[in-house]
Amino acid sequence: MDHIAAKLLLQPGQRVLDIGCGWGGLALRLARLHGVRVTGVTLSDVQLQAARKRAAEMGLQDRVEFRLQDYRAVPDRFDRVVSVGMMEHVGQPQYATYFKKIHDTLQPEGVALVHFIGRSTGPSALSPWFQKYIFPGGYAPAFSEVMPAIEQSGLAMADVEVWRGHYEQTLRHWQERFEATLPQTRAEFDETFVRMWRYYLVSAEMSFVEMGQVLFQVQLTKARLGTPLTRDYLYRA
Protein backbone atom coordinates (compact mmCIF):
# COMPACT_ATOMS: atom_id res chain seq x y z
CA MET A 1 0.00 0.00 0.00
CA ASP A 2 2.82 2.40 0.83
CA HIS A 3 4.58 1.62 -2.47
CA ILE A 4 1.34 2.39 -4.30
CA ALA A 5 0.91 5.60 -2.31
CA ALA A 6 4.41 6.68 -3.30
CA LYS A 7 3.66 6.10 -6.97
CA LEU A 8 0.51 8.22 -6.65
CA LEU A 9 2.60 11.20 -5.50
CA LEU A 10 -0.07 12.23 -3.03
CA GLN A 11 -0.43 15.72 -1.62
CA PRO A 12 -2.69 16.67 1.34
CA GLY A 13 -6.14 17.76 0.25
CA GLN A 14 -6.12 15.92 -3.07
CA ARG A 15 -9.13 13.90 -4.17
CA VAL A 16 -8.51 10.21 -4.90
CA LEU A 17 -10.80 7.68 -6.61
CA ASP A 18 -10.34 4.04 -5.59
CA ILE A 19 -11.93 1.88 -8.32
CA GLY A 20 -12.89 -1.47 -6.83
CA CYS A 21 -12.19 -0.44 -3.23
CA GLY A 22 -12.97 -3.85 -1.71
CA TRP A 23 -13.07 -3.79 2.08
CA GLY A 24 -11.66 -0.25 2.18
CA GLY A 25 -8.16 -0.94 3.46
CA LEU A 26 -6.24 1.05 0.85
CA ALA A 27 -8.64 4.01 0.86
CA LEU A 28 -8.49 4.28 4.64
CA ARG A 29 -4.71 4.07 4.72
CA LEU A 30 -4.30 6.77 2.08
CA ALA A 31 -6.66 9.09 3.93
CA ARG A 32 -5.13 8.44 7.34
CA LEU A 33 -1.46 8.75 6.39
CA HIS A 34 -1.51 11.24 3.51
CA GLY A 35 -4.34 13.66 4.30
CA VAL A 36 -6.21 13.03 1.06
CA ARG A 37 -9.95 12.66 0.51
CA VAL A 38 -10.84 9.28 -0.98
CA THR A 39 -13.94 8.05 -2.78
CA GLY A 40 -14.12 4.26 -3.02
CA VAL A 41 -16.56 2.47 -5.32
CA THR A 42 -17.61 -1.17 -5.18
CA LEU A 43 -20.42 -3.35 -6.54
CA SER A 44 -20.57 -5.44 -3.35
CA ASP A 45 -23.04 -4.37 -0.67
CA VAL A 46 -21.21 -6.59 1.84
CA GLN A 47 -17.93 -4.82 1.11
CA LEU A 48 -19.65 -1.43 1.21
CA GLN A 49 -21.08 -1.98 4.68
CA ALA A 50 -17.79 -3.37 6.02
CA ALA A 51 -15.78 -0.46 4.58
CA ARG A 52 -18.17 2.14 5.99
CA LYS A 53 -18.01 0.45 9.39
CA ARG A 54 -14.21 0.56 9.34
CA ALA A 55 -14.23 4.24 8.37
CA ALA A 56 -16.56 5.03 11.27
CA GLU A 57 -14.40 3.09 13.73
CA MET A 58 -11.31 4.99 12.55
CA GLY A 59 -13.05 8.37 12.60
CA LEU A 60 -12.42 8.94 8.90
CA GLN A 61 -15.99 9.44 7.66
CA ASP A 62 -15.19 13.06 6.77
CA ARG A 63 -12.28 12.04 4.53
CA VAL A 64 -13.43 8.73 3.01
CA GLU A 65 -16.67 8.11 1.13
CA PHE A 66 -17.64 4.61 0.05
CA ARG A 67 -20.26 4.19 -2.68
CA LEU A 68 -22.18 1.27 -4.15
CA GLN A 69 -21.54 2.42 -7.71
CA ASP A 70 -20.28 1.19 -11.06
CA TYR A 71 -16.99 2.95 -11.80
CA ARG A 72 -18.34 3.92 -15.22
CA ALA A 73 -21.08 5.96 -13.54
CA VAL A 74 -18.76 8.08 -11.36
CA PRO A 75 -19.38 11.71 -12.43
CA ASP A 76 -16.65 13.41 -10.38
CA ARG A 77 -13.12 14.51 -11.35
CA PHE A 78 -10.13 13.48 -9.24
CA ASP A 79 -6.47 14.33 -8.79
CA ARG A 80 -5.53 10.67 -8.47
CA VAL A 81 -7.05 7.31 -9.45
CA VAL A 82 -6.00 3.97 -8.01
CA SER A 83 -7.31 0.51 -8.86
CA VAL A 84 -5.92 -2.64 -7.24
CA GLY A 85 -7.04 -6.15 -8.19
CA MET A 86 -10.03 -4.81 -10.10
CA MET A 87 -9.02 -4.98 -13.76
CA GLU A 88 -8.94 -8.79 -13.66
CA HIS A 89 -12.74 -8.63 -13.24
CA VAL A 90 -13.50 -5.92 -15.82
CA GLY A 91 -13.47 -8.31 -18.76
CA GLN A 92 -11.17 -8.02 -21.75
CA PRO A 93 -13.80 -6.39 -24.02
CA GLN A 94 -14.06 -3.54 -21.47
CA TYR A 95 -10.38 -2.59 -21.22
CA ALA A 96 -10.78 0.38 -23.56
CA THR A 97 -13.75 1.63 -21.53
CA TYR A 98 -11.84 1.11 -18.29
CA PHE A 99 -8.77 3.14 -19.25
CA LYS A 100 -10.80 5.81 -21.06
CA LYS A 101 -12.82 6.29 -17.87
CA ILE A 102 -9.62 6.69 -15.86
CA HIS A 103 -8.48 9.31 -18.39
CA ASP A 104 -11.75 11.21 -18.31
CA THR A 105 -11.90 11.11 -14.50
CA LEU A 106 -8.40 12.55 -13.94
CA GLN A 107 -7.64 16.24 -13.64
CA PRO A 108 -5.15 17.60 -16.22
CA GLU A 109 -2.15 16.98 -13.93
CA GLY A 110 -3.58 13.71 -12.64
CA VAL A 111 -1.78 10.44 -11.90
CA ALA A 112 -3.21 6.91 -11.84
CA LEU A 113 -1.87 3.58 -10.60
CA VAL A 114 -3.36 0.30 -11.84
CA HIS A 115 -2.27 -2.94 -10.15
CA PHE A 116 -3.42 -6.27 -11.60
CA ILE A 117 -2.60 -9.94 -12.00
CA GLY A 118 -1.37 -10.77 -15.49
CA ARG A 119 0.76 -13.15 -17.52
CA SER A 120 4.37 -12.94 -18.65
CA THR A 121 3.86 -15.84 -21.08
CA GLY A 122 1.41 -14.31 -23.55
CA PRO A 123 -2.38 -14.50 -23.88
CA SER A 124 -4.11 -17.57 -22.48
CA ALA A 125 -7.29 -18.45 -20.62
CA LEU A 126 -8.36 -18.86 -17.01
CA SER A 127 -8.95 -22.50 -16.13
CA PRO A 128 -12.59 -23.65 -16.45
CA TRP A 129 -12.52 -24.69 -12.78
CA PHE A 130 -11.51 -21.20 -11.66
CA GLN A 131 -14.12 -19.68 -13.97
CA LYS A 132 -16.86 -21.83 -12.46
CA TYR A 133 -16.02 -21.79 -8.76
CA ILE A 134 -13.73 -18.87 -7.93
CA PHE A 135 -13.64 -15.99 -10.45
CA PRO A 136 -16.62 -16.10 -12.83
CA GLY A 137 -15.75 -13.79 -15.71
CA GLY A 138 -12.24 -13.23 -14.39
CA TYR A 139 -9.22 -12.96 -16.68
CA ALA A 140 -5.48 -12.40 -16.10
CA PRO A 141 -4.22 -10.68 -19.26
CA ALA A 142 -0.87 -10.59 -20.94
CA PHE A 143 0.50 -7.07 -21.07
CA SER A 144 0.19 -7.15 -24.85
CA GLU A 145 -3.58 -7.34 -24.39
CA VAL A 146 -3.64 -4.30 -22.12
CA MET A 147 -1.31 -2.01 -24.07
CA PRO A 148 -3.70 -1.15 -26.94
CA ALA A 149 -6.35 0.07 -24.52
CA ILE A 150 -3.85 2.27 -22.68
CA GLU A 151 -2.47 3.69 -25.92
CA GLN A 152 -5.95 4.57 -27.18
CA SER A 153 -7.06 6.16 -23.89
CA GLY A 154 -4.95 9.31 -24.14
CA LEU A 155 -2.99 8.41 -21.00
CA ALA A 156 0.82 8.36 -20.96
CA MET A 157 2.63 5.41 -19.40
CA ALA A 158 5.09 6.76 -16.85
CA ASP A 159 6.23 3.50 -15.25
CA VAL A 160 5.59 -0.23 -15.53
CA GLU A 161 6.76 -2.53 -12.75
CA VAL A 162 6.56 -6.33 -12.82
CA TRP A 163 6.33 -8.02 -9.42
CA ARG A 164 7.75 -11.54 -9.66
CA GLY A 165 8.03 -13.91 -6.71
CA HIS A 166 5.73 -11.87 -4.49
CA TYR A 167 2.15 -13.04 -4.84
CA GLU A 168 2.95 -16.71 -4.40
CA GLN A 169 4.21 -15.77 -0.93
CA THR A 170 0.88 -14.09 -0.21
CA LEU A 171 -0.96 -17.21 -1.32
CA ARG A 172 1.28 -19.39 0.84
CA HIS A 173 0.45 -17.22 3.87
CA TRP A 174 -3.24 -17.61 3.08
CA GLN A 175 -2.81 -21.39 2.92
CA GLU A 176 -1.10 -21.48 6.30
CA ARG A 177 -3.78 -19.33 7.91
CA PHE A 178 -6.52 -21.40 6.30
CA GLU A 179 -5.07 -24.65 7.62
CA ALA A 180 -4.55 -23.11 11.06
CA THR A 181 -8.24 -22.18 11.34
CA LEU A 182 -9.82 -25.34 9.91
CA PRO A 183 -11.92 -26.04 13.02
CA GLN A 184 -13.65 -22.66 12.66
CA THR A 185 -14.05 -23.13 8.91
CA ARG A 186 -15.57 -26.60 9.29
CA ALA A 187 -18.05 -25.17 11.80
CA GLU A 188 -19.45 -22.97 9.03
CA PHE A 189 -18.76 -24.86 5.79
CA ASP A 190 -18.83 -28.45 4.59
CA GLU A 191 -15.90 -30.64 3.56
CA THR A 192 -16.47 -29.94 -0.13
CA PHE A 193 -15.76 -26.26 0.52
CA VAL A 194 -12.62 -27.12 2.49
CA ARG A 195 -11.26 -29.24 -0.38
CA MET A 196 -12.23 -26.63 -2.96
CA TRP A 197 -10.59 -23.76 -1.10
CA ARG A 198 -7.43 -25.75 -0.42
CA TYR A 199 -7.21 -26.65 -4.11
CA TYR A 200 -7.75 -23.00 -5.08
CA LEU A 201 -4.95 -21.69 -2.84
CA VAL A 202 -2.41 -24.34 -3.89
CA SER A 203 -3.17 -24.13 -7.61
CA ALA A 204 -3.16 -20.32 -7.51
CA GLU A 205 0.27 -20.39 -5.88
CA MET A 206 1.53 -22.75 -8.57
CA SER A 207 0.17 -20.52 -11.32
CA PHE A 208 2.63 -17.85 -10.18
CA VAL A 209 5.52 -20.23 -9.54
CA GLU A 210 5.25 -22.38 -12.68
CA MET A 211 2.80 -20.82 -15.15
CA GLY A 212 4.02 -17.28 -15.73
CA GLN A 213 1.57 -15.27 -13.67
CA VAL A 214 2.90 -12.00 -12.25
CA LEU A 215 1.67 -8.72 -10.82
CA PHE A 216 1.79 -5.61 -12.99
CA GLN A 217 1.79 -2.05 -11.68
CA VAL A 218 1.21 0.62 -14.33
CA GLN A 219 1.64 4.29 -13.47
CA LEU A 220 -0.27 6.56 -15.85
CA THR A 221 -0.41 10.32 -16.30
CA LYS A 222 -2.24 12.90 -18.35
CA ALA A 223 0.80 15.20 -18.42
CA ARG A 224 3.85 13.74 -20.19
CA LEU A 225 6.23 14.89 -17.43
CA GLY A 226 3.71 14.66 -14.62
CA THR A 227 5.80 12.19 -12.58
CA PRO A 228 9.50 12.02 -11.64
CA LEU A 229 11.87 10.92 -14.40
CA THR A 230 13.48 8.14 -12.33
CA ARG A 231 12.35 5.77 -9.57
CA ASP A 232 14.66 7.29 -6.97
CA TYR A 233 11.74 8.89 -5.13
CA LEU A 234 10.25 5.46 -4.38
CA TYR A 235 13.21 4.21 -2.36
CA ARG A 236 14.26 7.15 -0.22
CA ALA A 237 14.51 6.31 3.48
C-alpha positions in Angstrom: 0.0 0.0 0.0 2.8 2.4 0.8 4.6 1.6 -2.5 1.3 2.4 -4.3 0.9 5.6 -2.3 4.4 6.7 -3.3 3.7 6.1 -7.0 0.5 8.2 -6.7 2.6 11.2 -5.5 -0.1 12.2 -3.0 -0.4 15.7 -1.6 -2.7 16.7 1.3 -6.1 17.8 0.3 -6.1 15.9 -3.1 -9.1 13.9 -4.2 -8.5 10.2 -4.9 -10.8 7.7 -6.6 -10.3 4.0 -5.6 -11.9 1.9 -8.3 -12.9 -1.5 -6.8 -12.2 -0.4 -3.2 -13.0 -3.8 -1.7 -13.1 -3.8 2.1 -11.7 -0.3 2.2 -8.2 -0.9 3.5 -6.2 1.1 0.8 -8.6 4.0 0.9 -8.5 4.3 4.6 -4.7 4.1 4.7 -4.3 6.8 2.1 -6.7 9.1 3.9 -5.1 8.4 7.3 -1.5 8.7 6.4 -1.5 11.2 3.5 -4.3 13.7 4.3 -6.2 13.0 1.1 -10.0 12.7 0.5 -10.8 9.3 -1.0 -13.9 8.0 -2.8 -14.1 4.3 -3.0 -16.6 2.5 -5.3 -17.6 -1.2 -5.2 -20.4 -3.3 -6.5 -20.6 -5.4 -3.4 -23.0 -4.4 -0.7 -21.2 -6.6 1.8 -17.9 -4.8 1.1 -19.6 -1.4 1.2 -21.1 -2.0 4.7 -17.8 -3.4 6.0 -15.8 -0.5 4.6 -18.2 2.1 6.0 -18.0 0.5 9.4 -14.2 0.6 9.3 -14.2 4.2 8.4 -16.6 5.0 11.3 -14.4 3.1 13.7 -11.3 5.0 12.5 -13.1 8.4 12.6 -12.4 8.9 8.9 -16.0 9.4 7.7 -15.2 13.1 6.8 -12.3 12.0 4.5 -13.4 8.7 3.0 -16.7 8.1 1.1 -17.6 4.6 0.0 -20.3 4.2 -2.7 -22.2 1.3 -4.2 -21.5 2.4 -7.7 -20.3 1.2 -11.1 -17.0 3.0 -11.8 -18.3 3.9 -15.2 -21.1 6.0 -13.5 -18.8 8.1 -11.4 -19.4 11.7 -12.4 -16.6 13.4 -10.4 -13.1 14.5 -11.3 -10.1 13.5 -9.2 -6.5 14.3 -8.8 -5.5 10.7 -8.5 -7.1 7.3 -9.5 -6.0 4.0 -8.0 -7.3 0.5 -8.9 -5.9 -2.6 -7.2 -7.0 -6.1 -8.2 -10.0 -4.8 -10.1 -9.0 -5.0 -13.8 -8.9 -8.8 -13.7 -12.7 -8.6 -13.2 -13.5 -5.9 -15.8 -13.5 -8.3 -18.8 -11.2 -8.0 -21.8 -13.8 -6.4 -24.0 -14.1 -3.5 -21.5 -10.4 -2.6 -21.2 -10.8 0.4 -23.6 -13.8 1.6 -21.5 -11.8 1.1 -18.3 -8.8 3.1 -19.2 -10.8 5.8 -21.1 -12.8 6.3 -17.9 -9.6 6.7 -15.9 -8.5 9.3 -18.4 -11.8 11.2 -18.3 -11.9 11.1 -14.5 -8.4 12.6 -13.9 -7.6 16.2 -13.6 -5.2 17.6 -16.2 -2.2 17.0 -13.9 -3.6 13.7 -12.6 -1.8 10.4 -11.9 -3.2 6.9 -11.8 -1.9 3.6 -10.6 -3.4 0.3 -11.8 -2.3 -2.9 -10.1 -3.4 -6.3 -11.6 -2.6 -9.9 -12.0 -1.4 -10.8 -15.5 0.8 -13.1 -17.5 4.4 -12.9 -18.6 3.9 -15.8 -21.1 1.4 -14.3 -23.6 -2.4 -14.5 -23.9 -4.1 -17.6 -22.5 -7.3 -18.5 -20.6 -8.4 -18.9 -17.0 -9.0 -22.5 -16.1 -12.6 -23.6 -16.4 -12.5 -24.7 -12.8 -11.5 -21.2 -11.7 -14.1 -19.7 -14.0 -16.9 -21.8 -12.5 -16.0 -21.8 -8.8 -13.7 -18.9 -7.9 -13.6 -16.0 -10.4 -16.6 -16.1 -12.8 -15.8 -13.8 -15.7 -12.2 -13.2 -14.4 -9.2 -13.0 -16.7 -5.5 -12.4 -16.1 -4.2 -10.7 -19.3 -0.9 -10.6 -20.9 0.5 -7.1 -21.1 0.2 -7.1 -24.8 -3.6 -7.3 -24.4 -3.6 -4.3 -22.1 -1.3 -2.0 -24.1 -3.7 -1.2 -26.9 -6.4 0.1 -24.5 -3.9 2.3 -22.7 -2.5 3.7 -25.9 -6.0 4.6 -27.2 -7.1 6.2 -23.9 -5.0 9.3 -24.1 -3.0 8.4 -21.0 0.8 8.4 -21.0 2.6 5.4 -19.4 5.1 6.8 -16.9 6.2 3.5 -15.3 5.6 -0.2 -15.5 6.8 -2.5 -12.7 6.6 -6.3 -12.8 6.3 -8.0 -9.4 7.7 -11.5 -9.7 8.0 -13.9 -6.7 5.7 -11.9 -4.5 2.1 -13.0 -4.8 3.0 -16.7 -4.4 4.2 -15.8 -0.9 0.9 -14.1 -0.2 -1.0 -17.2 -1.3 1.3 -19.4 0.8 0.5 -17.2 3.9 -3.2 -17.6 3.1 -2.8 -21.4 2.9 -1.1 -21.5 6.3 -3.8 -19.3 7.9 -6.5 -21.4 6.3 -5.1 -24.6 7.6 -4.6 -23.1 11.1 -8.2 -22.2 11.3 -9.8 -25.3 9.9 -11.9 -26.0 13.0 -13.7 -22.7 12.7 -14.1 -23.1 8.9 -15.6 -26.6 9.3 -18.0 -25.2 11.8 -19.5 -23.0 9.0 -18.8 -24.9 5.8 -18.8 -28.4 4.6 -15.9 -30.6 3.6 -16.5 -29.9 -0.1 -15.8 -26.3 0.5 -12.6 -27.1 2.5 -11.3 -29.2 -0.4 -12.2 -26.6 -3.0 -10.6 -23.8 -1.1 -7.4 -25.8 -0.4 -7.2 -26.6 -4.1 -7.7 -23.0 -5.1 -5.0 -21.7 -2.8 -2.4 -24.3 -3.9 -3.2 -24.1 -7.6 -3.2 -20.3 -7.5 0.3 -20.4 -5.9 1.5 -22.7 -8.6 0.2 -20.5 -11.3 2.6 -17.8 -10.2 5.5 -20.2 -9.5 5.2 -22.4 -12.7 2.8 -20.8 -15.2 4.0 -17.3 -15.7 1.6 -15.3 -13.7 2.9 -12.0 -12.3 1.7 -8.7 -10.8 1.8 -5.6 -13.0 1.8 -2.1 -11.7 1.2 0.6 -14.3 1.6 4.3 -13.5 -0.3 6.6 -15.9 -0.4 10.3 -16.3 -2.2 12.9 -18.3 0.8 15.2 -18.4 3.9 13.7 -20.2 6.2 14.9 -17.4 3.7 14.7 -14.6 5.8 12.2 -12.6 9.5 12.0 -11.6 11.9 10.9 -14.4 13.5 8.1 -12.3 12.4 5.8 -9.6 14.7 7.3 -7.0 11.7 8.9 -5.1 10.2 5.5 -4.4 13.2 4.2 -2.4 14.3 7.1 -0.2 14.5 6.3 3.5 
